[in-house]
Amino acid sequence: MPSTPPSPPTPHSRPALLTLLAVLLTALNLRLGISSASALLDALRGSLGLSPPVVALLPTLPTLCFAAAGAGTGTLARRLGAERTVLLATAALTAGLAVRAVPATWALLAGTVLGMSGLALCNVLLPTLVRSHFPDRIGPLTGLYTTVLALGAALASAAAVPVADAVGSPSLGLAVWAAPALVAAAVWAGIRAPREGPRRAAGHGPARQPSAPVSPWAMARTRTGALVTAYFGLQALNAYAVVGWLPSLLSGQGMSEGRAGAVLAVTQAVGIPVSFAVLALAKEPGRLRGAFVAVSLAMLAGFGGLLVAPVALPWVWAVLTGLGMCSFPLVLAVIARSGGSPAETTALSTLAQSLGYLVAALGPLAVGLLHGATGGWTAPMALLLATAAAQLAVGVALSRR
């Protein structure tokens, strides 16, 4: 009689607590390298003499890497296991951020590509890891790790300029954020995958077969896969355009770099207390539409304020935009709860994040090009208002059933 595979460890066991720590440390690192580069963009432009095309490309590189590297995450995870893949990813992130210490344009771009490619693997696999290790606590743990993500983003936005001033250059200031990535990699080195069943003893029956892989492109042919991917792409486009360009928008209106970074920090910190409320609201299927509508309307209001009077009430626009960015934990919870197995969850996550981030890359790039072509922020913010309206429409469709 075949034996029953043991359940994942309880959340109070030592292996589970170590896994939870590893997940939270990874979440903390997901935006440190991006937010710090955004806050230091003007300083990097001055110290490295960045050309306008490079300035437009730098905020776009993370989403391009997320799309390109994220597409191969499922294949890599099947070969190495999700846990070892995330270990490799956090090691790549550490190395990439450290390379950016070299005060040269090539090092800034190469380090960004390497580090963000590591982040791409983490982005795709965190929902799968939560489902695999904590299948009965997907909602609360998704809220917890997205809250830690928002905390890391806010910390990097607020501290990037003071840290760079303290170490003497913006390039070294970027490299400082390799330290928490190294800690995350060290913790993942001690994590093992949850056992799915006993290994075959010699001469005692066939070996356990691994679960069949699920193609992300098969998920694309489903209504849920198409709508989740569209929503993920639009919310990421809006979020990364804000993260990449909000400090430059505000400093271009006369605000100091330090204060502009603080406004971005508020935008990202708003998600810390609100994510749990949004996920609690969305837990009931009948309330899911209300959650999607609420975050999209907040985003529209924040973008409208930044278009009309960006420095008149910057903290208000920051709060509203931050509420709108709570669409990220909302769509992650939908992904983590979708599919009949971790393999299907990974397939949906790979599809949504590879294609979604490819769409999202257009946001920072279009904002940079429009700003460079017009010399102002009216056209870029009008574009973001249109994409926020599209996000609202897709969210309503996604929550129809």
C-alpha positions in Angstrom: 0.0 0.0 0.0 1.6 3.3 -1.0 2.4 5.6 1.8 0.8 9.1 2.2 3.1 12.0 1.6 3.6 14.0 4.8 2.2 17.4 5.2 4.4 20.5 5.1 5.8 21.5 8.5 3.5 23.4 10.8 4.2 27.1 10.9 5.5 26.8 14.5 8.2 24.2 13.7 11.8 25.3 13.4 12.1 24.5 9.7 8.9 26.4 9.0 10.0 29.4 11.0 13.4 29.4 9.1 11.5 29.2 5.8 9.2 32.1 6.9 12.3 34.2 7.8 13.8 33.4 4.4 10.7 34.4 2.6 10.4 37.7 4.5 14.1 38.5 4.0 13.6 37.9 0.3 10.6 40.2 0.2 12.5 42.9 2.0 15.1 42.8 -0.8 12.6 42.9 -3.7 12.5 46.7 -4.0 15.7 47.9 -2.1 17.8 48.0 -5.3 15.1 49.6 -7.4 13.9 52.3 -4.9 17.4 53.3 -4.0 18.4 53.7 -7.7 15.3 55.8 -8.3 16.0 58.2 -5.3 19.6 58.5 -6.5 18.8 58.9 -10.3 19.6 62.6 -10.4 22.8 62.2 -8.4 23.9 59.3 -10.6 23.2 61.4 -13.7 25.6 64.1 -12.4 28.4 61.9 -11.0 28.5 59.5 -13.9 27.5 61.9 -16.7 24.7 59.6 -17.8 23.3 60.4 -21.3 19.5 61.0 -21.7 18.9 57.5 -23.2 20.7 55.8 -20.3 18.7 57.9 -17.8 15.5 56.8 -19.6 16.7 53.1 -19.7 17.8 52.7 -16.1 14.2 52.8 -14.5 13.1 50.4 -17.3 15.8 47.8 -16.9 14.2 46.1 -13.8 10.9 45.4 -15.6 12.7 44.2 -18.7 14.8 41.8 -16.6 11.7 40.6 -14.7 10.1 39.8 -18.0 13.1 38.1 -19.6 14.5 36.2 -16.7 11.1 35.4 -15.2 10.0 33.5 -18.3 12.5 30.7 -17.5 11.8 30.5 -13.8 9.5 27.4 -14.1 12.1 25.4 -16.0 14.9 26.3 -13.6 12.8 25.5 -10.5 11.9 22.1 -11.9 15.6 21.3 -12.3 16.9 22.8 -9.0 13.8 23.0 -6.8 12.2 26.3 -5.8 14.3 26.7 -2.7 17.7 26.3 -4.5 16.5 28.5 -7.3 15.8 31.3 -4.9 19.2 30.8 -3.3 20.8 31.2 -6.7 18.6 34.3 -7.3 19.5 36.0 -4.0 23.2 35.3 -4.7 22.8 36.9 -8.2 21.1 39.9 -6.5 23.9 40.3 -4.1 26.6 40.2 -6.8 24.7 42.6 -9.0 24.2 45.2 -6.3 27.8 44.9 -5.3 29.0 45.5 -8.9 27.2 48.9 -8.9 29.8 50.2 -6.5 32.1 50.8 -9.5 31.6 54.4 -10.5 31.1 53.7 -14.2 28.0 53.5 -16.5 28.8 50.0 -17.6 28.9 48.8 -14.0 25.7 50.5 -13.2 23.9 48.8 -16.1 25.6 45.4 -15.8 24.9 45.2 -12.1 21.3 46.3 -12.6 20.8 43.5 -15.2 22.4 40.8 -13.0 20.7 41.9 -9.8 17.2 42.4 -11.3 17.5 39.0 -13.1 17.9 37.4 -9.6 14.9 39.4 -8.4 12.8 38.1 -11.3 13.2 34.5 -10.1 12.2 35.6 -6.6 9.2 37.4 -7.8 7.8 34.4 -9.6 8.6 31.8 -6.9 7.5 33.5 -3.7 3.8 32.8 -4.3 4.7 29.1 -5.0 6.9 28.9 -1.9 4.1 30.3 0.3 1.6 27.8 -1.2 4.1 24.8 -0.8 5.2 25.5 2.7 2.1 27.2 4.2 -0.9 26.0 2.2 -3.4 26.9 4.9 -2.1 30.4 5.4 -1.7 31.8 1.9 -3.7 35.0 2.5 -2.1 36.1 5.8 1.5 35.3 4.6 1.0 37.0 1.3 -0.1 40.1 3.2 2.9 39.7 5.5 5.5 39.4 2.8 4.0 42.2 0.7 4.0 44.4 3.8 7.7 43.6 4.3 8.3 44.4 0.6 6.6 47.8 1.0 8.7 48.4 4.2 11.9 47.7 2.3 10.9 50.0 -0.6 10.0 52.8 1.8 13.3 52.4 3.7 15.4 52.5 0.5 13.5 55.5 -0.8 14.0 57.5 2.4 17.5 56.4 3.2 19.2 56.2 -0.2 20.3 59.8 -0.4 21.5 60.1 3.3 23.4 56.7 2.9 25.0 57.9 -0.3 26.1 61.1 1.3 27.5 59.2 4.3 29.6 56.8 2.1 30.7 59.6 -0.2 29.2 58.7 -3.6 25.9 57.5 -5.2 27.6 54.5 -6.6 28.8 53.3 -3.2 25.4 54.2 -1.9 23.8 51.8 -4.3 26.2 49.0 -3.3 25.3 49.2 0.4 22.0 47.5 -0.4 23.9 44.3 -1.3 24.3 43.6 2.5 20.6 42.6 3.2 20.6 40.5 0.0 23.6 38.6 1.3 21.8 37.9 4.5 18.8 36.5 2.6 21.1 34.2 0.5 22.7 32.9 3.7 19.4 31.9 5.2 18.2 30.2 2.0 21.4 28.1 2.0 19.9 26.3 5.1 16.4 25.7 3.7 15.3 22.4 2.3 12.2 21.7 0.2 9.2 20.1 2.0 9.2 16.4 1.6 6.7 15.1 -0.9 7.0 11.4 0.1 9.5 8.8 1.0 12.3 7.9 -1.4 12.3 4.5 -3.0 14.3 1.9 -1.2 16.4 -0.3 -3.4 14.2 -3.1 -4.8 11.0 -1.8 -3.2 8.8 -0.4 -5.9 9.1 2.3 -8.5 10.6 5.7 -7.7 8.2 8.6 -7.0 7.5 10.5 -10.2 7.7 14.3 -10.1 4.6 16.2 -10.8 4.0 17.0 -14.5 5.0 20.5 -15.5 2.3 22.9 -16.5 3.0 25.2 -19.4 2.5 29.0 -18.7 1.2 29.3 -22.3 -1.6 26.8 -21.6 -2.6 29.2 -18.8 -2.7 32.0 -21.3 -5.5 30.4 -23.1 -7.8 30.5 -20.0 -9.9 33.5 -19.0 -8.2 33.7 -15.6 -4.7 33.6 -17.1 -5.4 36.3 -19.6 -7.1 38.7 -17.2 -4.5 38.1 -14.4 -1.7 38.8 -16.8 -3.3 41.9 -18.1 -4.0 43.2 -14.6 -0.5 42.4 -13.4 1.0 44.2 -16.3 -1.0 47.3 -15.9 -0.5 47.6 -12.1 3.2 47.0 -12.5 3.4 49.6 -15.3 1.8 52.2 -13.1 3.8 51.2 -10.0 7.2 51.2 -11.7 6.6 54.4 -13.5 5.9 56.0 -10.1 8.9 54.4 -8.4 11.2 55.3 -11.3 10.2 58.9 -11.9 8.3 60.4 -9.0 11.4 61.9 -7.3 12.5 63.4 -10.6 9.1 64.9 -11.2 9.0 66.5 -7.8 12.7 67.7 -7.8 12.0 69.2 -11.3 9.3 71.3 -9.6 11.8 72.7 -7.1 11.6 70.1 -4.3 14.9 68.9 -2.8 16.2 65.4 -3.7 15.9 64.3 0.0 12.3 65.5 0.4 11.4 64.0 -3.0 12.8 60.7 -1.8 10.7 61.0 1.4 7.6 61.5 -0.6 8.3 58.3 -2.6 8.9 56.6 0.7 5.4 57.6 1.9 4.0 56.3 -1.3 5.5 52.9 -0.7 4.9 52.9 3.1 1.2 53.3 2.8 0.9 49.7 1.7 2.3 48.5 5.0 -0.9 48.9 7.1 -3.3 48.8 4.1 -2.3 45.5 2.5 -3.8 43.4 5.2 -7.1 45.3 5.0 -7.2 45.0 1.2 -6.5 41.2 1.4 -9.1 40.8 4.1 -11.6 42.6 2.0 -10.8 40.4 -1.0 -11.0 37.1 1.0 -14.7 36.8 0.3 -15.3 36.4 -3.4 -18.2 38.8 -3.3 -15.9 41.6 -2.0 -13.1 41.0 -4.5 -14.6 43.5 -7.0 -14.8 46.2 -4.3 -11.1 45.7 -3.5 -10.1 46.0 -7.1 -12.3 49.1 -7.6 -11.0 50.8 -4.4 -7.3 50.5 -5.2 -7.8 51.6 -8.8 -9.9 54.7 -7.9 -7.2 55.7 -5.4 -4.5 55.4 -8.1 -6.6 57.6 -10.5 -7.0 60.2 -7.8 -3.3 60.3 -7.0 -2.2 60.5 -10.6 -4.8 63.3 -11.2 -3.2 65.3 -8.4 0.3 64.8 -9.7 -0.9 66.0 -13.1 -2.7 69.1 -11.8 -0.7 70.3 -8.8 2.2 68.0 -8.0 3.9 70.1 -5.3 0.8 71.7 -3.8 -0.3 68.6 -1.8 2.5 66.1 -2.5 1.8 64.0 0.7 -1.9 63.6 -0.2 -1.0 62.4 -3.7 1.6 60.1 -2.2 -1.0 58.5 0.1 -3.5 58.1 -2.7 -1.0 56.7 -5.1 0.3 54.3 -2.4 -3.2 53.1 -1.8 -3.4 52.4 -5.5 -0.2 50.4 -5.4 -1.9 47.9 -3.0 -3.2 46.3 -6.2 0.1 44.3 -6.1 -0.6 42.2 -3.0 -4.2 41.9 -4.3 -3.2 40.3 -7.6 -0.5 38.1 -5.8 -3.2 36.7 -3.6 -5.3 35.9 -6.6 -2.3 34.1 -8.2 -1.4 32.1 -5.1 -5.0 30.9 -4.7 -5.4 29.9 -8.4 -4.7 26.6 -9.9 -5.1 23.1 -8.6 -1.4 22.5 -7.6 1.8 24.4 -6.9 2.9 23.6 -10.5 -0.2 25.4 -11.9 0.4 28.3 -9.5 4.0 28.6 -10.8 2.8 28.5 -14.4 0.3 31.3 -13.8 2.8 33.3 -11.8 5.4 32.8 -14.6 2.9 33.9 -17.3 1.6 36.9 -15.4 5.1 38.1 -14.4 7.0 37.5 -17.6 4.4 39.0 -20.0 3.1 41.4 -17.3 6.6 42.9 -16.7 7.2 43.1 -20.4 4.1 45.4 -20.6 5.2 47.2 -17.4 8.6 48.1 -19.0 6.7 50.4 -21.3 5.7 52.6 -18.4 9.0 53.9 -17.1 10.4 54.0 -20.7 7.4 55.9 -22.1 7.4 58.4 -19.2 11.1 59.1 -19.7 10.8 59.5 -23.4 7.7 61.7 -23.2 9.4 63.8 -20.5 12.5 64.2 -22.6 10.5 65.1 -25.7 8.2 67.6 -24.1 10.4 68.9 -21.3 7.5 68.6 -18.9 5.3 66.1 -17.0 1.8 66.8 -18.4 2.0 64.2 -21.2 3.6 61.5 -19.0 1.0 61.9 -16.3 -1.9 61.9 -18.8 -0.6 58.6 -20.1 -0.5 57.1 -16.6 -4.1 58.3 -16.0 -5.1 56.3 -19.1 -3.3 53.2 -17.9 -4.8 53.5 -14.4 -8.3 53.7 -16.0 -7.5 50.5 -18.0 -6.4 48.8 -14.8 -9.7 49.6 -13.3 -11.6 48.1 -16.3 -9.5 44.9 -16.2 -10.0 44.5 -12.4 -13.7 44.7 -12.8 -13.6 42.0 -15.4 -11.3 39.8 -13.4 -13.6 40.0 -10.4 -16.8 39.4 -12.3 -17.1 35.8 -11.0 
